Every structure is written in structure tokens, then in C-alpha cells.
């Protein structure tokens, strides 16, 4: 008690000191007293957008656009978005037959599916959407991103906008010249793909006025080894290196263009500039780069304009919103480039901030506050240290226990699936038996925790089949008497595997493995147990197992009709099965039938 009074005597005066410090810091950060009124928010609208990518999701540009579209929609405070996504994979497949298949598939999937808007990326996907516009996507606003083909507004239908992929070749070169003013050579890392050749054609036009001052070298007819030699021998004073794309070399060897860029940047003696945001990898200096996030933001804004019945331009030319000067500070420093030659709006990433010089008053006040308050904190920490340690250890133990339990359950389910798949069953059989066993236990009055344990344990009811030859388990047709005798040993094998375990769950598994083929009338195996001499979990799993097996197709039989299965259970009440459990099962039959057809992969 005395200690608490002492702490209060120290702590109360410190409240006033800390309050004063807080006010000082607040005034330093913002000297204007501004009252911010929270506006009333309009109700959130729900919108469904179909995103169609020309390429597959493994393509870095496509992956970046999809990630950015998702991020922009998640940040919205005016709309709730549902995103449907299609990857056309036309970089790998681009035959006329494949395109016909895509038309049929998209027509089938979306002809009668209501959509609020469509975002399509790159030219091939856009051309495909245009082909489907009248019949499938009529009256749905469409925004296309990264379009290389030149369109006039007259060629674009109403309700459609495109964001062209106009690469600022001159801006990139001019900025490289500003950073390397003594350079004489410009090396353009580009390949022979359609994308590479399109860019080469554009650069040849863009750089005509520079040809009398610089030597231009294009590498679309070079091997990767030749490009590596050029970069290893490059001079940061003489050579400007601009990477466009290099996915295939003159030897027709294909590469991941992003990984190739990272590899080339690691061996180059001169800095490498890039044009796409996704090319901003290790050792790349940067450049005037397109932002997938900005493309996505422009597209969403355009769709919102259509929804609000605004006049949205057919061709969006606001390139300042999709390109940024971005550079990596460590690479910038490595080549000793002058920051004064950067544009005012350039972004230097990974630059260590000098907080002390920029905020020395704030830092000083903060340190004084921390120093004063530390005495109280240290004293309180000393008092409560043991309790905190105990709480932390208890929490860690609980988390570890939960993790171990979840892992145990996962292993049991997966092992059960593997065992069942050795015979004619499937992993769905394990799931269904588990769910049916759990529900039957609950309906029979078993406690919730015991029912959950039974759900897990039931997955290994056929554990012993791990010791039965696969030739017998997978045999189509009736087993011989000798074969059936071998199969019956799976109950004892399963029990023997776990009988010595001290774990309650494993004890239950061992019991179920041993007894799930026992019969209520005592004619079952392996021990001929009768009535309630059979453990309740085993009696429950026996019903669940037979019910699901009869409903399922196997190599040795066809699936029974559900009415035939229910009739069989009624006939076996008091014979094969516990009559009380059968009565409960039949009373709630629809619930069990619903479970049966909710995991129907082997029907």
C-alpha cells in the first residue's frame, strides 16, 4: 500500500509535465488550430467488377495490376466491390482456335451474369471484349488498361474508355542524360518478342533527334551472354543502359524478364534504368516508371464516373498520374550520382531519414518526456515484472497447445484421407464420416467436446487398412473368403498401432479402429461384442461409415439409392446397429443426407 502511495505521489506531478510536453509537441507539429467536422457519409454502394487479363497471373505486369486493382477497391469508402477475375493466358496461347474457345467460355460464363463494370488489361483482351461487347457485355461500362494499339475516339464505342500504354521514352532518356551528362552511348536492352519489337519501333522514332549526339545500341539480336559481356564492360561515365524487356534471346532461349533484369543489374558497371514499376528490383537504379496502382486508380475512377452518369473521356491522357520518377537511394549512392539533377517530384526509396536535423525540437522534447516518464515506467515494470512474465508464459503455452492440437487434427484428417484413397474410397468419405459422426453424437446427447473429439477420431476408423495389401483393397468384385479374412484383420492392426498411447484422443481412435465392425447382435468382428459392450463412439462411427459407403460408388459396386440405404438401416436396427442411434438417425435423416451431398466428389 505504501508503495502505491509513493508511486502516486511521483506519478501525479508527472502527468502535468507530460501534458505540457505533449502540448509543445502538438504545437510544433501543427501550429494552426483547425476544427475538422466529420461529414455524413453516403451509404456504401455494392458493385461487381469483372477483371479480364490478357496474360496469366505469373506475368509480373499482370500480377501487379491485379494486386493494385484489389488494393484500390479495398481502400474505397464509397463502394463495396466484388471482383471477378479471368486470366486469358494469351502470351502462351494465341491461336485462332484458342481465341474461339475463349469467346465461347466467356459467353457461357457471363452472358446472363450481371456486372457493373469491366476492367480489361492489354490489347488482346481488349480486342476480345470488343468482339463480345454487343452480345455479352452490352451496356456495361468498360475501361481498358495498357493499350498499345493507337485508337481514335471515333473507333471507340460509347461507354468504353482506354488508358493507353504510352511509354515516355524521351523523359527516361532525358533524365538519364541529366544524371550521366558525359555519356556517349545508349544501350537498349530489348528482345525480339512482339512487345520488344513494338517498343523498339517506338524508340527508333522517339530517339531520331538524339542520334547525332549518342551511339544507340539495340540488343534484340543478341544472346544473353553477349548482353552480359556488354554490361560487365560498361562504364558509368560513358554508358546509359535502359532495360525494356528481355524474355528471349537470339538463341531462342526464354527467360523470366524480371529475374533477367535483376541478374543483369547485379553485374552491370553502369546504372540500369527501367520503365515499369514491377521492374524495380534489386540493383536497378529506377527511372520514369509506370505505376500499376495509378493505372488501377484511373480505371476505378473512370468506372465511378460512368456510374455517376458523368462524361468520361474515351481516351484518358493524364499520364502524370500513372508515371513517377522513382529511384533506389543505395544504387544512386553507389554510382555517386548528383541528387540536384533529379526532378523536384522524384522519389528516392530506401533513403535513411535524418530525423534529428529535420525535427531536432521535437526530438529534444520527446527525449525529455521519455527520460522523465522512464522513472515511473521502470518502477512499475519492476513491480509487475513477475506477473507480466507469468501472463506471457501462460499465453505462449496456450498458443502452443492450440497449435499442437490443430496440427494433430490436421495430421489425423490427412492420414485418414491417404488410407481411404488406398482403397476405393476418397478423401471426401473421411470428411463425411467425420461430419455425420459428430452430428449423430450431438443428437444422441454426447457433450460438445466429446463430439468434437469423435469427429477427429472417426477420420482414422480404417487406420488398420495401412497394413492390408492394395491388391485386395482395390480389387473390383467380390473378395474370396481368404481375402476377406485378411481384410478383417485391419481392425486389430489399427488398434495395435495406438493401443499403448496415453492420449485420450488416440485411445478413442484405437477403440473405434477395433470395434467399428462389431454388430449390436454380437455377430460382428473381431471379438463378437454385443450391445452396449461396444463403445458408444464405435457404434456411432459404424452407422456413419456404412451409411456413406452405401451411398457411394466403389470399384466393386454402384451407389445405392438413398431410399434403399435408409430402408437397410431400418432393417438392421437392433441387428447390425444400435436401435436407439438408428431411431435418432432416421428422425433427423435429412440433416445427414444434406451432409452426404455437401462433399460429393466421389458420387
C-alpha positions in Angstrom: 0.0 0.0 0.0 2.8 2.4 0.9 4.5 1.6 -2.4 1.3 2.5 -4.3 1.0 5.8 -2.5 4.6 6.6 -3.3 4.0 5.8 -7.0 1.0 8.1 -7.0 3.0 11.0 -5.4 5.5 10.7 -8.1 3.1 10.0 -10.9 0.6 12.8 -10.5 3.1 15.6 -10.9 4.5 13.8 -13.9 1.0 14.0 -15.5 1.3 17.7 -15.6 4.9 17.6 -17.0 3.9 15.1 -19.7 0.8 17.1 -20.6 2.9 20.2 -21.1 5.4 18.3 -23.3 2.5 16.9 -25.3 1.1 20.4 -25.9 4.5 21.6 -27.0 5.0 18.8 -29.5 1.5 19.2 -30.8 2.0 22.9 -31.4 5.3 22.2 -33.1 3.7 19.7 -35.5 0.7 21.8 -36.3 0.5 25.5 -35.4 -2.9 26.0 -36.9 -6.0 25.3 -34.8 -8.3 23.7 -37.3 -11.7 22.3 -36.4 -12.4 19.2 -38.5 -16.1 18.4 -39.0 -16.8 14.8 -39.8 -19.1 14.8 -42.9 -22.0 12.5 -43.1 -21.0 9.5 -45.2 -23.4 8.4 -48.0 -24.5 4.8 -48.0 -21.9 2.4 -49.4 -22.8 1.1 -52.9 -22.2 -2.5 -53.8 -20.6 -3.0 -57.2 -19.4 -6.1 -59.1 -16.4 -5.7 -61.5 -15.1 -8.3 -64.0 -11.4 -8.0 -64.5 -10.1 -9.7 -67.7 -6.3 -10.0 -68.0 -4.8 -10.8 -71.4 -1.9 -12.7 -69.8 -1.6 -15.2 -67.0 -1.1 -14.3 -63.3 2.6 -15.4 -63.4 3.4 -12.4 -65.6 4.7 -9.6 -63.3 2.8 -6.8 -65.1 -0.5 -8.7 -64.8 0.1 -9.7 -61.2 0.9 -6.1 -60.3 -2.2 -4.8 -62.0 -4.4 -7.3 -60.2 -2.8 -6.6 -56.9 -3.3 -2.8 -57.4 -7.0 -3.2 -58.5 -7.6 -5.2 -55.4 -5.9 -2.6 -53.2 -7.7 0.3 -54.8 -11.1 -1.3 -54.3 -10.4 -2.3 -50.7 -9.4 1.3 -50.0 -12.7 2.7 -51.2 -15.0 4.2 -48.6 -17.9 4.8 -51.0 -18.3 1.4 -52.7 -18.1 -2.3 -51.7 -16.6 -4.2 -54.5 -16.9 -7.8 -55.6 -14.1 -8.7 -58.1 -14.4 -11.5 -60.6 -11.1 -12.2 -62.4 -10.3 -14.0 -65.7 -6.7 -14.8 -66.9 -6.7 -15.4 -70.7 -3.0 -16.6 -70.9 -2.7 -15.3 -74.4 1.1 -14.8 -74.1 1.5 -18.5 -74.2 -1.6 -19.4 -76.3 -2.6 -17.2 -79.2 -4.0 -19.4 -81.9 -7.3 -18.7 -83.7 -8.7 -21.9 -82.2 -7.8 -20.9 -78.7 -9.3 -17.4 -79.1 -12.6 -19.1 -80.3 -12.6 -21.2 -77.2 -12.1 -18.1 -75.0 -15.1 -16.4 -76.8 -17.3 -19.4 -76.1 -16.2 -19.7 -72.5 -16.7 -16.0 -71.7 -20.0 -16.0 -73.4 -21.2 -19.1 -71.4 -20.0 -17.7 -68.1 -21.1 -14.1 -68.4 -23.9 -13.7 -70.9 -26.5 -13.7 -68.1 -24.3 -12.6 -65.3 -25.0 -9.0 -64.1 -21.9 -6.8 -64.0 -21.5 -3.2 -63.0 -18.2 -2.7 -64.9 -15.4 -4.3 -66.7 -11.6 -3.7 -66.5 -9.6 -5.3 -69.2 -5.8 -5.2 -69.4 -3.7 -5.2 -72.6 -4.6 -5.3 -76.3 -5.6 -8.9 -76.8 -8.1 -9.0 -74.0 -9.5 -5.6 -75.1 -10.0 -6.9 -78.7 -11.7 -10.0 -77.3 -14.0 -7.9 -75.1 -14.9 -5.7 -78.1 -15.9 -8.8 -80.0 -18.2 -9.8 -77.2 -19.4 -6.2 -76.4 -22.7 -6.3 -78.3 -23.9 -9.8 -77.3 -22.4 -10.4 -73.8 -21.2 -7.1 -72.3 -23.8 -4.7 -73.8 -24.5 -1.5 -71.7 -21.7 -2.4 -69.2 -19.0 0.4 -68.9 -15.6 -0.9 -69.9 -12.1 0.5 -69.1 -9.1 -0.9 -70.8 -5.6 -0.5 -69.3 -2.2 -0.6 -71.0 -3.4 -0.5 -74.7 -0.5 -0.2 -77.2 -2.6 0.0 -80.4 -3.5 3.5 -81.4 -7.2 4.3 -81.4 -9.1 7.4 -82.4 -12.1 8.4 -80.4 -14.3 7.6 -83.4 -13.1 4.0 -83.2 -14.2 3.6 -79.6 -17.8 2.9 -78.8 -19.7 4.9 -76.1 -19.3 3.6 -72.6 -15.7 2.5 -73.2 -12.5 4.2 -72.1 -8.9 3.2 -72.7 -5.8 4.1 -70.8 -3.0 3.8 -73.5 0.4 2.4 -72.5 2.3 5.4 -73.8 5.8 4.9 -72.6 7.7 8.2 -72.0 10.9 7.1 -73.8 12.2 10.7 -74.2 11.5 11.5 -70.5 13.5 8.5 -69.4 16.4 9.3 -71.7 16.5 12.9 -70.8 16.6 12.1 -67.1 19.4 9.5 -67.7 21.3 12.2 -69.6 20.8 14.7 -66.7 22.3 12.1 -64.3 25.1 11.0 -66.6 25.9 14.2 -68.6 29.2 12.8 -70.0 27.6 9.6 -71.5 28.2 8.9 -75.2 26.5 5.5 -75.6 22.9 4.4 -75.1 22.3 0.7 -74.7 18.7 -0.5 -75.1 18.1 -4.0 -73.6 15.3 -5.3 -75.7 14.3 -8.7 -77.2 12.6 -10.0 -80.4 9.2 -10.6 -78.9 6.2 -8.6 -80.2 6.3 -6.5 -77.1 10.0 -5.9 -77.6 9.7 -5.1 -81.3 6.8 -2.7 -80.6 8.9 -0.8 -78.1 11.9 -0.8 -80.5 9.8 0.7 -83.2 8.6 3.4 -80.9 12.1 4.1 -79.6 13.6 4.4 -83.1 11.1 7.1 -83.8 11.5 8.8 -80.4 15.3 8.9 -80.5 15.9 10.2 -84.0 16.8 13.6 -82.8 19.4 12.2 -80.4 21.3 10.1 -83.0 23.8 12.8 -83.9 24.9 13.1 -80.2 24.7 9.5 -79.0 25.5 6.0 -80.2 22.4 3.8 -79.9 22.7 0.0 -79.5 19.8 -2.4 -79.6 20.2 -6.0 -78.4 17.1 -7.8 -79.9 19.5 -9.9 -82.0 21.9 -10.7 -79.1 22.3 -13.7 -76.8 22.1 -13.3 -73.1 25.8 -14.0 -72.8 26.6 -11.1 -75.2 24.4 -8.7 -73.2 26.2 -9.7 -70.0 29.5 -9.0 -71.6 28.4 -5.5 -72.6 27.1 -4.7 -69.1 30.2 -6.1 -67.4 32.4 -3.9 -69.6 30.1 -0.8 -69.3 31.4 2.5 -67.9 29.2 4.6 -65.6 30.6 7.7 -67.2 30.1 6.7 -70.9 27.2 4.3 -71.0 23.5 4.8 -70.4 21.6 1.5 -70.1 17.8 1.3 -70.5 16.1 -2.0 -69.9 12.8 -2.6 -71.7 12.2 -6.4 -71.8 14.4 -9.4 -72.4 12.4 -12.6 -72.3 14.1 -14.4 -75.2 17.5 -14.0 -76.8 18.8 -14.7 -80.3 19.3 -18.4 -79.4 15.5 -18.6 -78.7 16.3 -19.3 -75.1 13.5 -17.9 -72.9 13.8 -16.2 -69.6 11.8 -14.6 -66.8 12.3 -11.0 -67.8 12.1 -9.7 -64.2 14.7 -12.2 -63.0 16.9 -11.5 -66.0 16.8 -7.8 -65.2 17.8 -8.5 -61.6 20.7 -10.7 -62.7 21.9 -8.1 -65.3 21.7 -5.3 -62.8 23.9 -7.2 -60.3 26.8 -7.5 -62.9 26.5 -4.1 -64.7 29.2 -1.5 -64.1 26.8 1.3 -65.2 23.4 2.0 -63.7 20.3 0.4 -65.3 17.1 2.4 -65.9 13.7 0.7 -66.2 10.3 1.8 -67.4 7.9 -0.4 -65.4 7.2 -0.3 -61.7 7.4 -4.2 -61.5 11.0 -3.9 -62.9 12.1 -2.0 -59.8 14.2 -4.9 -58.5 17.5 -5.2 -56.6 20.4 -3.2 -58.1 18.1 -1.3 -60.6 18.5 2.5 -60.3 14.9 3.3 -61.3 13.6 5.8 -63.8 10.4 7.4 -65.0 8.3 4.4 -64.2 4.7 3.4 -64.8 2.7 2.7 -61.7 0.2 -0.2 -61.8 -1.5 1.3 -58.8 -2.1 4.6 -60.7 -3.4 2.6 -63.7 -5.8 0.8 -61.4 -6.9 4.0 -59.7 -7.5 5.7 -63.0 -9.6 2.7 -64.1 -11.7 2.6 -61.0 -12.3 6.4 -61.1 -13.4 6.1 -64.7 -15.9 3.4 -63.8 -17.2 5.5 -61.0 -17.7 8.4 -63.5 -19.8 6.1 -65.7 -21.9 5.0 -62.7 -22.5 8.7 -61.8 -23.5 9.4 -65.4 -20.6 11.8 -65.9 -18.9 12.3 -69.3 -15.8 10.1 -69.2 -13.2 10.6 -71.9 -12.9 7.7 -74.3 -9.1 8.1 -74.2 -7.5 9.0 -70.9 -4.4 11.0 -71.5 -3.5 12.0 -67.9 -0.1 10.3 -67.9 1.2 12.4 -65.0 -1.0 10.2 -62.8 0.5 6.9 -64.0 4.2 7.7 -64.2 6.6 8.7 -61.4 10.3 9.4 -61.1 11.4 6.6 -58.7 15.0 5.7 -57.7 16.7 3.5 -55.3 18.8 5.5 -52.9 21.5 2.9 -52.3 22.0 2.4 -56.0 22.0 6.1 -56.5 24.8 6.5 -54.0 26.8 3.6 -55.3 27.2 5.4 -58.7 27.8 8.7 -56.9 25.0 10.5 -58.9 24.0 14.0 -58.1 20.6 14.4 -56.4 20.5 18.0 -57.7 19.9 16.7 -61.2 16.7 14.9 -60.1 13.2 16.4 -60.8 11.6 18.1 -57.8 8.9 15.4 -57.6 11.4 12.5 -57.8 11.0 9.8 -55.1 14.1 8.3 -53.5 13.3 5.0 -51.9 15.3 3.5 -49.0 16.9 6.8 -48.2 17.8 6.9 -44.5 15.9 9.9 -42.9 17.8 12.4 -40.8 15.2 12.8 -38.1 17.5 14.7 -35.7 18.3 17.5 -38.1 14.8 17.8 -39.5 12.9 17.6 -36.2 15.5 18.5 -33.5 13.0 20.5 -31.4 10.5 17.6 -31.4 13.2 15.1 -30.7 14.5 17.2 -27.8 11.1 17.5 -26.2 10.4 13.8 -26.9 13.6 12.7 -25.2 12.9 14.9 -22.1 9.4 13.4 -21.9 10.8 9.8 -22.3 13.5 10.4 -19.7 11.1 11.8 -17.1 8.5 9.2 -17.7 11.0 6.4 -17.7 11.5 6.6 -14.0 7.8 5.8 -13.4 7.7 3.1 -16.1 10.8 1.4 -14.7 9.4 1.4 -11.2 6.0 0.0 -12.4 7.8 -2.6 -14.5 9.7 -3.7 -11.5 6.6 -4.3 -9.5 4.7 -6.1 -12.2 7.5 -7.9 -13.9 6.8 -11.3 -12.5 3.1 -11.0 -13.2 3.8 -10.0 -16.8 6.2 -12.8 -17.3 3.7 -15.3 -15.9 0.9 -13.9 -18.2 3.2 -14.1 -21.2 4.3 -17.6 -20.5 0.7 -18.7 -20.0 -0.3 -17.1 -23.3 2.6 -18.8 -25.1 1.7 -22.2 -23.6 -2.0 -21.7 -24.6 -0.9 -20.7 -28.2 1.5 -23.7 -28.4 -1.2 -26.0 -27.1 -3.7 -24.7 -29.7 -1.1 -25.0 -32.4 -0.2 -28.6 -31.4 -3.9 -29.6 -31.3 -4.6 -28.1 -34.7 -1.6 -29.8 -36.1 -2.7 -33.1 -34.5 -6.1 -32.8 -36.1 -4.7 -31.9 -39.5 -2.4 -34.9 -39.5 -5.2 -37.2 -38.5 -7.5 -36.0 -41.3 -4.8 -36.2 -43.9 -3.7 -39.6 -42.8 -7.3 -40.8 -42.9 -7.6 -39.5 -46.4 -4.4 -41.2 -47.5 -5.6 -44.5 -46.0 -9.0 -44.3 -47.6 -7.5 -43.5 -51.0 -5.6 -46.8 -50.9 -9.0 -48.5 -51.2 -11.9 -47.5 -53.4 -12.9 -44.5 -51.2 -11.9 -40.9 -51.4 -10.9 -38.1 -49.1 -14.5 -36.9 -49.1 -15.5 -40.2 -47.4 -13.3 -39.2 -44.4 -14.9 -35.8 -44.2 -18.4 -37.1 -44.5 -17.9 -39.8 -41.9 -16.4 -37.2 -39.5 -19.3 -34.7 -40.0 -22.0 -37.4 -39.8 -20.4 -38.9 -36.6 -20.3 -35.5 -35.0 -23.9 -34.7 -35.7 -25.2 -38.1 -34.6 -23.2 -37.8 -31.4 -24.7 -34.4 -30.7 -28.2 -35.6 -31.5 -27.6 -38.5 -29.1 -26.8 -36.2 -26.2 -23.0 -36.5 -26.3 -21.2 -33.5 -24.9 -19.8 -30.9 -27.3 -16.1 -31.6 -26.6 -16.5 -35.4 -26.8 -18.4 -34.9 -30.0 -15.6 -32.8 -31.5 -13.0 -35.5 -30.4 -15.2 -38.1 -32.1 -15.3 -36.1 -35.3 -11.5 -36.1 -35.4 -11.1 -39.7 -34.3 -13.5 -41.0 -36.8 -11.2 -40.0 -39.6 -8.9 -42.9 -38.7 -11.6 -45.6 -38.3 -9.9 -47.6 -41.1 -6.4 -46.9 -39.8 -5.6 -50.6 -40.0 -6.0 -50.7 -43.8 -2.5 -49.4 -43.9 -1.4 -53.0 -43.3 -3.7 -54.6 -45.9 -2.3 -55.3 -49.4 -3.5 -52.8 -52.0 -4.3 -55.6 -54.4 -7.1 -56.6 -52.1 -8.3 -53.2 -51.2 -8.6 -52.1 -54.8 -10.0 -55.4 -56.1 -13.1 -54.9 -58.3 -15.6 -57.5 -57.4 -16.2 -59.9 -54.6 -13.4 -60.9 -52.3 -12.6 -64.6 -51.7 -13.0 -66.0 -48.2 -9.2 -65.9 -47.7 -9.1 -62.2 -48.9 -12.0 -61.2 -46.7 -10.2 -62.9 -43.7 -7.2 -60.7 -44.5 -9.3 -57.5 -44.7 -10.9 -58.2 -41.3 -7.5 -58.0 -39.7 -7.4 -54.2 -40.3 -9.5 -53.7 -37.1 -6.8 -55.4 -34.9 -4.0 -53.7 -36.9 -5.4 -50.3 -36.3 -5.9 -51.0 -32.6 -2.4 -52.4 -32.1 -0.9 -49.2 -33.7 -2.4 -47.0 -31.0 -3.3 -49.2 -28.0 -0.3 -48.1 -25.9 -0.9 -44.3 -26.4 -1.6 -42.3 -23.2 -3.5 -39.6 -25.2 -7.3 -39.7 -24.8 -7.9 -38.9 -28.5 -5.6 -41.7 -29.6 -7.3 -44.1 -27.1 -10.6 -43.2 -28.8 -9.1 -43.8 -32.3 -7.8 -47.2 -31.2 -11.2 -48.2 -29.8 -13.0 -47.1 -33.0 -10.5 -48.8 -35.2 -11.0 -52.1 -33.3 -14.8 -52.0 -32.8 -16.4 -50.2 -35.8 -17.2 -53.6 -37.5 -18.8 -55.1 -34.3 -22.6 -55.7 -34.5 -25.3 -54.9 -32.0 -26.4 -58.6 -32.2 -22.9 -59.9 -31.5 -22.2 -61.3 -35.0 -19.6 -58.7 -35.9 -15.8 -58.9 -35.8 -13.1 -59.1 -34.5 -14.3 -60.0 -31.0 -18.1 -60.6 -31.4 -19.0 -57.9 -28.9 -22.7 -57.3 -28.3 -25.0 -54.4 -27.4 -23.5 -51.8 -25.1 -20.3 -53.8 -24.7 -19.4 -52.0 -27.9 -18.1 -48.4 -27.1 -20.6 -45.7 -28.0 -18.1 -43.9 -30.3 -17.7 -47.1 -32.3 -21.4 -47.7 -32.6 -21.8 -44.1 -33.9 -19.0 -44.4 -36.5 -20.3 -47.8 -37.6 -23.6 -46.2 -38.7 -21.8 -43.2 -40.3 -19.4 -45.4 -42.2 -22.0 -47.8 -43.6 -24.4 -45.0 -44.5 -21.8 -43.1 -46.5 -20.3 -46.2 -48.1 -23.7 -47.5 -49.3 -24.4 -44.1 -50.8 -21.1 -44.0 -52.7 -19.8 -45.7 -55.8 -16.9 -48.1 -55.4 -14.9 -50.3 -57.8 -16.8 -53.3 -56.6 -20.4 -51.8 -56.5 -22.6 -48.9 -57.7 -24.0 -46.3 -55.3 -27.3 -47.3 -53.7 -30.4 -45.1 -53.9 -30.9 -43.1 -50.7 -34.3 -44.7 -50.0 -32.6 -48.1 -50.3 -29.9 -47.1 -47.8 -32.5 -45.8 -45.3 -34.5 -49.0 -45.7 -31.4 -51.0 -45.0 -30.7 -49.0 -41.8 -34.3 -49.6 -40.6 -33.9 -53.4 -41.3 -30.6 -53.6 -39.4 -31.9 -51.7 -36.3 -31.2 -54.0 -33.4 -29.2 -56.3 -35.6 -26.1 -54.6 -37.0 -26.7 -51.3 -35.4 -27.7 -49.7 -32.0 -31.5 -49.3 -32.3 -31.5 -46.1 -30.3 -28.9 -44.5 -32.6 -30.8 -45.7 -35.7 -34.0 -44.1 -34.4 -32.2 -40.8 -33.9 -30.5 -41.1 -37.3 -33.9 -41.7 -39.1 -35.6 -38.9 -37.1 -33.0 -36.4 -38.4 -32.4 -38.2 -41.7 -32.5 -35.0 -43.8 -29.6 -33.4 -41.9 -27.5 -36.5 -42.5 -28.5 -36.6 -46.2 -27.5 -32.9 -46.6 -24.0 -33.7 -45.1 -23.7 -36.7 -47.5 -24.2 -34.5 -50.6 -22.2 -31.5 -49.4 -19.0 -33.4 -50.0 -19.9 -35.2 -53.2 -16.7 -35.6 -55.1 -17.0 -39.4 -55.4 -20.6 -39.5 -56.4 
